[in-house]
């Protein structure tokens, strides 16, 4: 079975404890990211986005309003229907006829 030499295993753990990412460790030591992850303790990984100090949003709004929701009733259509006066008027409008 393929095993890394002890000095590489210790280097992986040491660099990770210093705050290095798996990607950076792999690049620096010339290893695959999967190999680096294999030699790190399972529960010791850091989240990509730190969660300290963040509080949950009490009432999050959906990114897209749902059909039939009261918010959707007030929204304007993204595409203006043909023949509607919405948008900028042409400066040539008085002479159109």
C-alpha positions as CSV (number, residue, x, y, z in Angstrom):
1,X,0.0,0.0,0.0
2,X,1.2,3.5,-0.8
3,X,2.1,5.5,2.3
4,X,3.8,8.9,2.6
5,X,7.0,9.1,4.4
6,X,6.7,10.3,8.0
7,X,8.4,13.7,7.3
8,X,5.7,14.5,4.7
9,X,2.9,13.4,7.0
10,X,4.2,15.6,9.7
11,X,4.7,18.5,7.2
12,X,1.0,18.2,6.1
13,X,-0.3,18.3,9.7
14,X,2.1,21.1,10.7
15,X,1.2,23.3,7.8
16,X,-2.5,22.7,8.4
17,X,-2.1,23.7,12.0
18,X,-0.5,27.0,10.8
19,X,-3.7,27.7,8.9
20,X,-2.7,26.6,5.4
21,X,-5.4,25.3,3.1
22,X,-5.3,21.8,1.7
23,X,-4.8,23.2,-1.8
24,X,-1.8,25.3,-0.7
25,X,-0.2,22.4,1.2
26,X,-0.6,20.1,-1.9
27,X,0.9,22.7,-4.2
28,X,3.8,23.4,-1.8
29,X,4.7,19.7,-1.2
30,X,3.9,18.5,-4.8
31,X,1.1,16.2,-3.7
32,X,-2.5,15.7,-4.7
33,X,-5.2,17.5,-2.6
34,X,-6.9,14.1,-1.9
35,X,-3.6,12.8,-0.5
36,X,-3.3,15.8,1.7
37,X,-6.8,15.4,3.0
38,X,-6.2,11.7,3.7
39,X,-3.5,12.6,6.2
40,X,-5.3,15.3,8.1
41,X,-7.4,14.5,11.1
42,X,-11.1,14.0,10.1
43,X,-12.8,16.5,12.4
44,X,-10.0,19.1,12.2
45,X,-11.0,20.8,8.9
46,X,-12.0,24.4,8.9
47,X,-15.2,25.7,7.2
48,X,-14.7,27.7,4.0
49,X,-16.6,30.7,5.5
50,X,-16.0,31.4,9.2
51,X,-19.3,31.3,11.1
52,X,-18.1,33.2,14.3
53,X,-20.1,36.3,15.0
54,X,-22.7,35.6,12.4
55,X,-26.3,35.4,13.6
56,X,-29.1,33.7,11.7
57,X,-31.4,36.0,9.7
58,X,-34.8,36.0,11.5
59,X,-37.0,36.0,8.4
60,X,-35.0,35.4,5.2
61,X,-36.7,36.4,1.9
62,X,-36.4,34.1,-1.1
63,X,-34.2,35.2,-3.9
64,X,-37.0,34.6,-6.4
65,X,-40.5,35.5,-5.4
66,X,-42.9,32.6,-5.7
67,X,-45.9,32.7,-8.0
68,X,-49.0,34.0,-6.2
69,X,-47.0,35.6,-3.4
70,X,-48.0,39.1,-2.3
71,X,-44.5,40.4,-3.2
72,X,-44.9,39.2,-6.7
73,X,-48.2,41.2,-7.2
74,X,-46.4,44.5,-6.9
75,X,-43.4,43.5,-9.1
76,X,-43.1,44.9,-12.6
77,X,-42.5,42.5,-15.5
78,X,-38.9,42.2,-16.6
79,X,-39.9,42.5,-20.3
80,X,-42.1,45.4,-21.2
81,X,-45.1,44.3,-23.4
82,X,-45.1,45.6,-27.0
83,X,-46.9,48.9,-27.4
84,X,-46.7,50.0,-23.8
85,X,-45.4,53.5,-23.0
86,X,-42.9,52.3,-20.4
87,X,-39.2,53.3,-20.7
88,X,-37.7,56.4,-22.2
89,X,-39.5,58.3,-24.9
90,X,-37.8,59.2,-28.1
91,X,-36.9,62.8,-28.6
92,X,-38.4,62.4,-32.1
93,X,-41.8,61.5,-30.7
94,X,-43.4,64.9,-31.5
95,X,-42.5,64.5,-35.2
96,X,-43.5,60.8,-35.5
97,X,-46.5,61.5,-37.7
